[in-house]
Amino acid sequence: MKSISILCIFILFLISCSQVSPESKENQPLTQFIDSTDMTNNFYDNTETYELPVVDLTIEGEIANPGKVDFSSLTKHSVIIKETLLDSAGGDRFTGAFRYDGYSLFDILDKRVIKKANAEEFNPIIDLYVEIENDKGEKVVFSWGEIYYPNDLHKILIASSVSRIVPSKTKELWTLPVSSKIVAGSDLITERNISNPVRITVRSFPKSFPTVKGLSPLYSEKVLLFKGKEKVDELNSIPPSMNKETFNTIFYGRGKGIHSTMPFIGFMLKDVIKPYYPSNRENLRSGIVCIVAMDGYRSALSYSELFNRNDQQEFLLVKTEEGEDGGLFRMFAAGDFFSDRAVKSVSEIHLGY
């Protein structure tokens, strides 16, 4: 009788395996502890985690040691995401809430040796960005600064697994992705979360600017705005309708350490320049901005980093007193740990390239 019971259990097991849902065939749950009864205070471990196969990823561009990424040597990190895409009418379309686990761009690029194309003109790394391409030829852009300078590190991942964050009352089961993807943890509209990234290319902003070290006084009476190669406007004042913002900060440089603890008072940079750089899928994915100083100092920002944040860590354009050294406008990056991407005496802003 015992052997018959075992045989029956085995047959039932085979039947249950043959009745797996289509979703489960594509996404096999990983073995893990699932806190389905809220035994802990963690809201993000209540459902199954599913594997997302990671494809081969290579790194090239302005680096001395290009090649394939070895994921086996990297630590995994997690981010939580409310994924939302643009719909056909230009509105927002929520697609689900997830916890993604995977490998951060911070770690992936950590041991790559930078070999800047413009190093003789401008050696600092803050005008670098990375272009990430997937197996369909889609491309997204991240600035070097948003990978290595933010207060909250490891927010951009190559995801290798995913778990739904299911509402406790409504129980919606969001459609799961079935392949690895880029996950940008600080994006509001998640258009940069493209599937199956296969190539990372490191680049410096592709425009030359005269560099004068030690320029004194350092002052630019206006800011020229360029869209691509075309000058579209110039700025020497802020519209009176714009509200000032105050950001309290500890202003700390990577090289010189503490600069000040005084607040920055200015205007949202994105509000000043958004009439010239509209929000659409192309810009959200691969748009780039370069802020250039009178002495040639420069800082690259991705479009989404500037216009598409979910953490309110914004960029300020600060207007100084007329003739003040370092004026007339300065740019301040509130989300950065270091002060390096702050730009004095802004003379040009390049939207795209």
N, C-alpha and C positions, 0 to 999 in steps of 0.2 A: 504493500500500500504506500509505503514511504517513497519508493521509486516512482510510482505512478503520480504521486503528488508533485514530485520534483519535475517530472515530465510535463505535467499540466502547467506548472508555473513557467517553464521554459517556452512552451507553445504560446502562452499569453504574452510573454515578453516579446517574442517574434512578431506577434500580431500588432502589439502596440508600436513597435519600431516601424512597421509598414504603414502606420497611420499618422506619421509625423507631418505637421502642417508644412505648406510650401515655404513659409518664412523660416522655419526651423531647419529645413534642408539647406538653405543658403547661409544661415547664421547659427552655427552650433554653439550652445552655451559653454563657457569655460567652467571648470570645476572651481567653486569658490563658496565662501560663506555668504548667504543671502539673508539679510535682516528683514524678513517679510512681516514680522510682528512688532517692529519698532522697539526692539529690546535695547538699542543704543540710541544716542542722540544724533547719529549720522543719518541725514535724509537721503544720501546719495549711494547707498548700498542695499536698497530695498528690492531690487530686481536683478535678473540674470545679466551677466556680462557676456557679450558675444565677440568672438575674434573677428578682426578685420585684416585679411592677408596683406602684408606689406610687400610691395614689389621692389625691385632693385632701384636704388637711387644713387646718382652720381653727382659730384660737385666739380665745377669748372669755373673758368673766368679769371679774375684778377687774384689768383692764389698760386703759391709756389708748389703746392703738393695736391694737385687735383686727384680725383679718383672716386671709387665706389665707397659708399658709407657702410661701415661695419656696425650694424645695430646690436650685435651680441655684446658689445663692450659698453653699451649705454644704459643709464638708469632710466626707468619709466617715471613719468609724471602724470598728473591728472588735471583736467580743467572741466568746468561745468558750463554748459552752453544752452542758451535759448535760441535755436536756429530759426532765422527769418530771412527769406529771400525776396527779391523784387518780383512782382507779378507782371503780366504783359501790359498792364495799364500804368506801370510805374509805381504802384502802391506796394505795401508790405504784405507778405504771405508767410505766416508762422508755420513751421514744419515740424516742430517738436523740441523737447527739452532732454538733454542727454549729459551723461558724464563720459568723457573720452579719456582713455589712458594711452600713452604713447611716448615718443621720443622728442624732446624739445629741440628747436632750431639752435638754441643756445649751446646744447651739448653736441649736436651734429656738426656745428661749425667751429667748435671750441679749439680744436688742434690744427685747424687749417691756417697756414701761414699766408698773411695778406701780402700781395705783390701789386700795389696800386699802379694803375696806368699813368696817373697824374702825380705821382709821389714827389717829383722834383718841384712841381708848382705848389702842391698842397699835400703835406704828409699826413695830417690827422685823418682818422678813420670815419669821421662823422658825416662825410659826403658819400659814404658807401651805401649800397642797397643790394638786396638779393632778388633775383627774378626766379620764380619757381614754375616749372612747366610740368603738365601731366601727360599721360599717354594719348590724350586727344588733341594735344597742342594748345590747350588753354593755359594762360599765364597769369600769375598774380605777383605782386611786388610787396616786399617788406623792407623798411629801412634798417640799416645796421643798428641805428639808435634804438629802434623799438624792440630789437632782439636783446641788446646788451646793456642798455642804459636805464630801463624802467625800474621803478621801485619794486614792482612785483614781477619777478623773473619767471621764466619757463611757462609763459602763457601761450606760446605758439608751438603746436605739436604736429608731428606726423603720427596720426592715431593708429594704434594697432588693436584696439578693442573699444567697445561701446556698451553703455548701459542706459536704459531709459530712466528718466526721472518722472515717475508716474504720479499724477495728482491723487491724493488719498481718498477723495470723495468721488470724482468723476471717472477715475480709472482709465483715462485715454491711453491707448497703446500706440505711441507714435511709430510711424514706419521707420524701420531700422535701415541704415546704410549697409551695403554688403561688401564694400571695399575700403581700403585705407584712404585717408584723406588728410589734407592740411586742415588744422583747426586753429583759428585765430581767436583766442580767448577774450580779447578786449574789443572785438567788433560788435557793433549794434546790428547792422544788416550783414549777414554772414556769407556774402558773395565770394569771399576769398577762400572759403572752405571747399576747395575743389578736390575731386577724387584722384587716387592713383598718381601722386607726384613722382616723377621719374628723373628730374634734372633740377639742380640748383646752380644758378650762374651768378657769381659775385661781380658787381660792377661799381665803378665810381660815376658820379653824375657827369654826363658826357658833354660838358661845356667848360671852356677855359675862362678863367677870370684873373686879371692882374692881381698879384699878391705883393703887398708892401708891409713888411714886418716893422713894428715900432712906429707906425704912422701916428703923428701927433701934430695938431689935435685930430682926434678921430670923430668926424662929424659928417653926416649926410643930410642935406636940407630937404630931401625928398626921396621917395621910394618909387622906382620904376617897376611896373608890372608887365611881365611878358607871358604870352600864351604861345608856347612853342618858340619860334623865332620872331614873332610879331609883338611889338610893344603895344599894349592895349590901353594903358592908362598910367598916370603917375599920382602919387599920394603925398600930400604934405599936411593933411589935416584929417580928422575923423568926423564923420557926419554927426551932428548934434543929437540925433535920435538914438544913437547907440549908448547903451549903459556901460558904465565902468564896473569892473569886477576887481575884487581884492583877494589875492592868494597869499596866505601866510606860508612861509617856507623857511627851511634851513638851507641856505645857498652854499653848496659844498662842491668844490672842484676835484677832479680826479688827480690833478697834479699839485695844485696849491692849497688844497684843503678848504677850510672854512673861509668864505668871503663875507657873509653877513647873515643876520637873522631878520632883516627888515622885510616887510611884505612887498609884493609886486602889485601895482595898481595899474590896470590897463583895460584893453578891449579884446574880446575874443577874436583871435586871428582869423578863424574860419568865417566869422560874420563879415569881416572886412573884405575878404577875397572871394566869398562864395558867388557873387554875381558874375564872376569871370570863369568859374570852374564848376559846372553843374554836377549834380549827383546823378549818376547812371551806372549801369552794370560795369561798363568798361573802366570808368574812373575809379569806382569802388574797388575793382580788382587790381588794376595796374597803374593807376594815376600816381604821379610823384610831384613833389614840390621842393624847390631849392631856395633857401633863404641866404642871401649873400650880403656881406658887410662891405663897407667902403674900402677896407684894407684887404679884401679878398677872402677873408674868413667865410666859411659857408657850412650849411647844415642841410642834409637831405631828410625829407619827411615823406612817408607814403600818404596817399590821398586819404585812405581809411583811418590812418593814425591821426590825422588832423580833423577830418570831417565826420568820422563814423565811429565814435567811441561809445562804449556802454558804461564807462567808469567815471565820466566827468572830469578826467585829468586833462584839462584843456591846455592849449597854447595861447599865451597872451601877447598882444602887441602893445608895448608900453611907450607912451609918448613922453619925452623928457622936456625940460625947459629949452627954449630957443638958445642955441649956441652951446648947450651943455656937452661936455666931452662924453663921447659914447652915444650921442643922440643923432638925429632927432627921434628915431624910433629904435626900440630894442625888442627882441623876441625872447620870450621866456617859456620853457617847457616844464609845465607843472608836474607831469608824470614821471620825470627823470630823477634818478637818485643823484647823479652828478650834474654839475652845471655846464658841462662842456658844450652842449648843443644850444645854449643861450647865445644869441648873436647881438652884438652892439652895432650901432650905426648902420642899420639895415639900409642898403642902397638899391637892391634889386630883389624881386621875388619872381621866380620862374615857375610857371604852372605847366607841367608836362615838359617834353623835350622832343 
